[in-house]
Structure formats: structure tokens, C-alpha cells
Amino acid sequence: MNDGQGHHAGRRRQAVALAYQEGDNAPRVLAQGYGELAERIVDEAKRQGIYVHDAPELVALLMQLNIDEAIPPKLYQVIAELLVWVREIDSAKQND
């Protein structure tokens, strides 16, 4: 099965992992990759219980950054909104 663009359904062409540590000004790129490496990044995140969000346009922008590079200010708002949304999901799961 494919997505109409020649890609197998369920397979990611690219993935980016972000991390934020206290004292950082902004989240940083922890890992990024294409193809099989992208799948391993996603699998590891899921294994560790980390939420995986599928946003191809955002991933494309983040793939332009280097490992350990902070996200640029133009992405602060979208990343902040995503983090708030993830926290709301986590909170709702805890209340179930």
C-alpha cells in the first residue's frame, strides 16, 4: 500500500526529534534522519512513551537545522502550541 506518491503507507520519509532542557532558550534538534533512520527515531520515541506528531511541513522546516541547533524564533509559536497540545493530551490520559 502506498500514499499515492510512491511511498509505503506507515513509513516516514523523514523525522526530527526535539529536546528541551532547563536553561535552554529554545528546544534543540536532538536527532533527525531520512528513511530507515527516520523509522528508528520514531520507533525509539514510541518505545520511550514520547508523543509522535505527524506534521510533514514542520518536519521539512526542522530538517534544515543541524543536530543540537536551537529552533529559530520563527518556529517558537508553532512549537509552543504543539507542546501545549501534547501536555493537554497527557493530562487527559492521566484523568481517565
C-alpha positions in Angstrom: 0.0 0.0 0.0 1.3 3.5 -0.8 0.3 7.1 -0.2 -0.2 7.9 -3.9 3.3 9.4 -4.1 5.1 6.1 -4.3 5.8 5.9 -0.5 4.7 2.9 1.5 1.9 3.7 3.9 3.1 3.9 7.5 6.7 4.6 6.5 8.1 8.0 7.2 10.5 9.6 4.8 11.9 11.9 7.4 11.7 12.5 11.2 13.1 15.1 13.7 13.3 14.7 17.4 13.4 17.8 19.6 14.6 18.2 23.2 14.3 21.0 25.7 16.4 21.2 28.8 16.1 23.7 31.6 18.3 26.6 30.8 18.0 26.3 27.1 16.5 29.3 25.3 14.6 27.1 22.9 14.1 23.4 22.0 17.0 21.9 20.1 17.2 19.2 17.4 18.2 16.0 19.1 18.0 13.7 16.1 17.0 13.8 12.5 17.0 11.4 9.6 15.5 10.0 6.4 14.1 6.6 5.5 15.2 3.8 7.9 16.8 6.2 10.3 13.6 8.2 10.5 11.7 5.0 11.3 14.2 4.2 14.1 13.8 7.7 15.5 10.0 7.3 15.6 10.2 3.7 17.0 12.5 4.8 19.8 10.3 7.7 20.7 7.3 5.5 20.9 9.2 2.9 22.9 10.0 5.6 25.4 6.4 6.8 25.6 7.2 10.1 23.8 4.4 11.5 21.7 5.0 11.4 18.0 3.3 14.2 16.0 3.0 13.9 12.2 3.4 17.3 10.6 5.3 17.0 7.3 5.6 20.7 6.7 7.0 21.3 10.2 9.4 18.4 9.8 10.6 19.8 6.5 11.5 23.1 8.2 13.2 21.4 11.1 15.2 19.1 8.7 17.0 22.3 7.6 18.6 22.7 11.1 21.7 20.9 12.3 21.9 18.5 15.2 21.9 20.4 18.6 20.8 23.6 16.8 18.0 25.5 18.6 14.8 26.1 16.7 14.6 29.5 15.2 12.4 32.2 16.7 10.0 32.0 13.7 9.1 28.5 14.9 8.6 29.3 18.6 4.9 29.8 18.3 4.1 26.6 16.4 6.3 24.5 18.7 4.8 26.1 21.8 1.3 25.4 20.6 2.3 21.8 19.8 3.9 21.4 23.3 0.7 22.8 25.0 -1.4 20.4 22.9 0.8 17.4 23.9 0.5 18.4 27.6 -3.2 18.6 27.3 -3.3 15.1 25.8 -1.1 13.8 28.6 -3.3 15.4 31.2 -6.4 14.0 29.7 -4.9 10.5 29.7 -4.0 10.8 33.4 -7.5 11.8 34.2 -9.0 8.8 32.5 
